[in-house]
Amino acid sequence: MSTVLSVRVKREFKEEAERLGLDLRAVIEKALREEIAKARVERFRKLLEDGLSSMKLRPEDWVEAVKGSRQER
């Protein structure tokens, strides 16, 4: 399913994109997909940092613990 998104861009961007034959929908969807992925990673990183901080663990300690548990297998 899709939805309609209306956005204002500078006229010269739209005209240049049309001259170059760019598929604006594909460009916008790709940019949104990339930004969503970045935001998810950043949100996860922040949650992880907050969780480690609440347990009074440094990220380096956590990484070492994970590596150690992998080596035990």
HELIX and SHEET records of a PDB file:
HELIX    1   1 ARG A   11  ARG A   19  1                                   9    
HELIX    2   2 LEU A   24  SER A   54  1                                  31    
HELIX    3   3 PRO A   59  GLU A   72  1                                  14    
END                                                                             
